[in-house]
Amino acid sequence: MTALADAVRAGDRRSLARAITLVESTRVDHRDEAAALLDELLPSTGGATRVGISGAPGAGKSTFVEALGLNLVDAGHEVAVLAVDPSSTLGGGSILGDKTRMEQLSRAPHAFIRPSPSGGTLGGVARRTREAMLVCEAAGFDVVLVETVGVGQSEVAVAGIVDVFLLLLAPGAGDELQGVKRGIVELADLVVVNKADGALADLARHTASDYGHALHLLRPHTEGWSARVLTCSALQGVGIDEVWTVVEEFMAAARASGGLSRRRGEQAREWMWSEVSETVLERLRSDARVRADLDTLEADVVAGRTSPTAAARLLLDRFSA
């Protein structure tokens, strides 16, 4: 792991890909290796601007991420994109097509794109997106863009792992009442209405105005920062510079107030407890005492002979005995 960590810090792309594959692995024998690797890399992390980009299907996230990434590369940044692709609820597979969509950015020497399957994880991100983000930071990328799967109002997990949460909307994405609804909108540090070109330009401006009014009625997600609403056309590259200018303003304000370090500290605490919950569930499922009764209890629940609550309590009692 020390050799792999050294290669990652040296910027070797093969080693970077291998490291992300390791931390994303679900194999039990890989978990200790992944933890050791992250401990090696941790002192080299924390220097990147972490931006989460979320929005409903059709908002143009991949086009926007590519336009933003190309602008950042041209400005001298090293950009990593972690694109989360939805996994099939039936077969479990995932297309992982975001890298194909970002054809120009994928060819840029100072950019790295890593598509990952959501693997059934709720909230719009993959279970190991946080680990992959740290690996990219250790490899020298100073901007990490996390593109979520197409999400609705309640998928807000990405806001808990990044510095800046950007919500991307399509023109006509709702009126002021829609914007004031609790959920993903109230967690946004920046709202961007995409596709503000051609016949949709006026509608985009109207949508931006509605959301601007709505955000004034919501408590700010970040203390001392009022969420901004902008319009852009990712397809034409218009307004992308303004978006990054606001991101930089946010980061400067968050660093000056100490809010950035507090947010990252809180995120690390939540990460720890999330890992505890997921690890306990994995161990429960693999426990011999639990597995001895599992088939019978599941059959009883399916047949209606036992309530799910009672069956769950029995399994937990077996596990903790």
C-alpha positions in Angstrom: 0.0 0.0 0.0 2.9 2.4 0.6 4.2 1.8 -2.9 0.7 2.3 -4.4 0.3 5.5 -2.3 3.7 6.8 -3.5 2.7 6.2 -7.1 -0.7 7.9 -6.6 1.0 11.0 -5.1 3.4 11.0 -8.1 0.4 11.4 -10.4 0.6 8.0 -12.1 -2.8 7.6 -13.8 -2.7 3.7 -13.8 -2.0 3.7 -10.1 -4.8 6.3 -9.5 -7.3 4.1 -11.3 -6.1 1.0 -9.4 -6.4 2.8 -6.1 -10.0 3.9 -6.8 -10.8 0.4 -7.9 -9.4 -0.8 -4.6 -11.4 1.6 -2.4 -14.6 0.9 -4.4 -14.2 -2.9 -4.1 -16.9 -4.7 -2.1 -14.6 -7.7 -1.4 -13.9 -8.2 2.3 -10.2 -8.9 1.8 -9.8 -5.5 0.0 -11.3 -3.4 2.9 -8.2 -3.6 5.1 -6.0 -2.8 2.2 -8.2 0.2 1.2 -8.2 1.5 4.8 -4.4 1.3 4.9 -4.1 3.1 1.6 -6.4 5.9 2.7 -4.3 6.3 5.9 -1.2 6.6 3.8 -2.8 9.2 1.5 -4.7 11.2 4.1 -1.9 13.7 4.8 -1.8 14.6 1.1 -5.6 15.4 0.9 -7.7 18.4 1.7 -6.2 20.9 -0.8 -8.9 20.6 -3.5 -12.1 22.5 -4.1 -14.9 19.8 -3.9 -17.9 20.7 -5.9 -21.1 18.5 -6.0 -23.3 18.9 -9.1 -26.7 17.5 -8.9 -30.0 17.9 -10.7 -32.9 16.1 -12.3 -32.5 14.0 -15.5 -32.3 16.2 -18.5 -30.8 19.2 -16.8 -27.7 18.8 -18.9 -25.3 17.7 -16.1 -22.7 16.0 -18.2 -22.6 18.8 -20.7 -22.3 21.3 -17.9 -19.5 19.3 -16.2 -17.6 19.1 -19.4 -17.9 22.8 -20.1 -16.9 23.7 -16.6 -14.0 21.2 -16.6 -12.6 22.5 -19.9 -12.7 26.0 -18.6 -10.9 25.0 -15.4 -8.2 23.1 -17.4 -7.7 26.1 -19.6 -7.2 28.2 -16.5 -4.5 25.9 -15.2 -6.4 23.6 -12.9 -6.0 19.9 -12.5 -9.6 18.6 -12.6 -11.0 15.2 -11.5 -14.5 14.2 -12.3 -16.3 11.5 -10.3 -19.4 10.7 -12.3 -22.0 8.4 -10.6 -24.1 6.3 -12.9 -27.3 4.7 -11.8 -27.3 0.9 -11.4 -30.1 -1.2 -12.7 -32.6 -2.1 -10.0 -33.3 -5.3 -11.9 -29.9 -6.6 -13.2 -27.6 -4.5 -11.1 -25.5 -3.3 -14.1 -24.6 0.2 -15.0 -23.9 1.8 -18.4 -21.1 4.1 -17.1 -21.5 6.3 -20.2 -20.6 9.7 -18.7 -17.0 9.5 -19.8 -18.2 8.9 -23.4 -20.4 12.0 -23.1 -17.5 14.1 -22.0 -15.4 13.3 -25.0 -13.4 16.5 -25.1 -12.7 16.6 -21.4 -11.7 13.0 -21.4 -8.9 13.8 -23.9 -7.6 16.7 -21.8 -4.2 15.8 -20.2 -5.0 17.7 -17.0 -8.3 16.1 -16.5 -9.3 12.7 -15.1 -12.8 11.2 -15.4 -13.9 8.2 -13.3 -17.4 6.8 -13.9 -18.7 4.7 -11.0 -21.9 2.7 -10.5 -24.2 3.8 -7.7 -24.5 0.2 -6.7 -28.0 0.7 -5.3 -26.8 3.4 -2.8 -29.4 6.0 -2.3 -28.9 9.8 -2.4 -27.3 10.2 -5.9 -23.7 9.2 -5.1 -21.9 5.9 -4.8 -21.0 4.4 -1.4 -17.2 5.0 -1.9 -17.4 8.4 -3.6 -15.8 10.1 -0.6 -12.8 7.7 -0.7 -12.4 8.2 -4.4 -12.4 11.9 -3.9 -9.6 11.7 -1.4 -7.5 9.5 -3.7 -7.9 12.1 -6.5 -6.8 14.9 -4.1 -3.8 13.0 -3.1 -2.9 12.6 -6.8 -2.7 16.3 -7.1 -6.1 17.4 -8.5 -7.0 20.7 -7.1 -10.7 20.6 -8.3 -12.9 17.5 -7.8 -16.3 17.6 -9.5 -18.8 15.0 -8.3 -21.6 14.5 -10.8 -24.6 12.7 -9.2 -27.1 10.5 -10.9 -30.3 12.2 -12.0 -32.0 13.0 -8.7 -35.3 14.4 -7.4 -36.1 16.5 -4.4 -35.0 14.2 -1.7 -31.6 12.9 -2.9 -29.2 15.1 -1.1 -26.3 12.8 -0.1 -23.8 14.7 -2.2 -24.3 17.9 -0.1 -22.8 16.0 2.8 -19.5 15.2 1.1 -18.5 18.4 -0.8 -17.6 22.0 -0.1 -19.9 23.6 -2.6 -23.3 22.1 -3.6 -24.4 23.2 -7.0 -28.0 22.4 -8.1 -28.4 22.4 -11.9 -31.9 23.1 -13.3 -33.5 23.0 -16.7 -35.7 25.9 -17.8 -39.2 25.5 -16.6 -38.1 23.4 -13.6 -40.8 24.8 -11.4 -42.2 28.0 -10.1 -41.5 29.9 -6.9 -43.6 27.5 -4.9 -41.6 24.5 -6.2 -38.4 26.3 -5.2 -39.5 26.9 -1.7 -40.3 23.3 -1.0 -38.0 21.6 1.5 -35.5 19.2 0.1 -32.6 19.5 -2.3 -33.2 23.2 -3.1 -32.6 24.4 0.5 -29.2 22.7 0.6 -27.9 24.4 -2.5 -25.1 26.9 -2.2 -25.5 27.8 -5.9 -28.4 27.2 -8.3 -27.7 27.3 -12.0 -30.4 27.3 -14.7 -28.8 25.6 -17.7 -29.9 25.7 -21.4 -30.3 29.5 -21.3 -30.1 29.8 -25.1 -32.3 30.0 -28.1 -36.0 29.6 -27.6 -35.4 28.7 -23.9 -33.5 31.8 -23.0 -36.5 33.7 -21.7 -37.9 30.7 -19.8 -34.5 30.2 -18.2 -34.4 33.7 -16.9 -37.9 33.4 -15.6 -37.0 30.1 -13.8 -33.9 31.8 -12.3 -36.0 34.7 -11.1 -38.5 32.3 -9.4 -35.8 30.4 -7.6 -34.1 33.6 -6.6 -37.2 34.8 -4.9 -37.8 31.3 -3.3 -34.3 31.1 -1.8 -34.8 34.4 0.1 -37.5 32.5 2.0 -35.3 29.6 3.0 -32.7 29.4 5.7 -29.2 29.5 4.1 -27.4 26.1 4.0 -24.1 27.8 4.8 -23.9 30.4 7.6 -23.0 33.8 6.2 -23.7 32.8 2.6 -26.8 33.6 0.6 -27.3 31.1 -2.2 -26.9 32.6 -5.7 -29.0 31.9 -8.8 -27.3 32.1 -12.2 -28.1 31.1 -15.8 -25.8 29.5 -18.3 -25.6 27.7 -21.6 -23.3 24.8 -21.2 -23.8 23.9 -24.8 -22.5 27.3 -26.0 -20.1 27.8 -23.1 -21.9 31.0 -22.0 -22.0 31.8 -18.3 -19.6 29.1 -17.2 -16.9 31.6 -16.1 -19.4 33.4 -13.9 -20.4 30.1 -12.2 -16.8 29.4 -11.2 -16.3 33.0 -10.0 -19.2 32.4 -7.6 -17.6 29.1 -6.4 -14.4 30.9 -5.7 -16.2 33.6 -3.8 -17.9 30.9 -1.7 -14.7 29.1 -1.0 -12.9 32.4 0.0 -15.8 33.3 2.4 -15.9 29.8 3.9 -12.2 29.7 4.5 -12.2 33.2 6.1 -15.1 32.4 8.4 -13.8 29.0 9.4 -16.9 27.5 7.9 -15.0 25.3 5.5 -13.0 23.5 8.2 -16.2 23.1 10.3 -18.1 21.6 7.4 -15.4 19.2 6.5 -15.0 18.1 10.2 -18.8 17.5 10.5 -18.7 15.6 7.2 -15.9 13.4 8.5 -17.9 12.6 11.7 -21.0 11.7 9.6 -18.8 9.6 7.4 -17.5 7.7 10.4 -21.0 6.9 11.6 -22.2 6.0 8.1 -19.3 3.5 7.9 -20.2 2.1 11.2 -23.8 1.5 10.1 -22.9 -0.1 6.8 -20.2 -2.3 8.4 -22.5 -3.5 11.1 -25.1 -4.4 8.5 -22.5 -6.3 6.4 -21.4 -8.3 9.5 -24.9 -9.0 10.5 -25.7 -10.5 7.1 -22.6 -12.7 7.2 -23.0 -13.8 10.8 -23.5 -17.6 11.1 -26.1 -17.3 13.9 -28.1 -14.9 11.8 -27.8 -16.9 8.6 -29.1 -20.0 10.4 -32.5 -18.4 10.9 -32.5 -16.1 7.9 -34.3 -18.3 5.3 -37.0 -19.3 7.8 -37.6 -15.8 9.0 -37.7 -14.4 5.5 -40.2 -17.1 4.4 -42.4 -16.3 7.5 -42.3 -12.5 6.6 -43.2 -13.2 3.0 -46.1 -15.5 4.0 -47.4 -13.0 6.6 -46.8 -15.3 9.6 -44.4 -12.9 11.2 -44.2 -9.1 11.0 -41.0 -7.5 9.5 -40.5 -5.7 12.8 -40.6 -8.9 14.9 -38.3 -10.7 12.4 -35.8 -7.8 12.5 -35.7 -7.8 16.3 -35.1 -11.6 16.3 -32.2 -11.3 13.9 -30.6 -8.5 15.9 -31.0 -10.6 19.1 -29.2 -13.5 17.4 -26.4 -11.1 16.2 -25.9 -9.5 19.6 -26.2 -12.6 21.7 
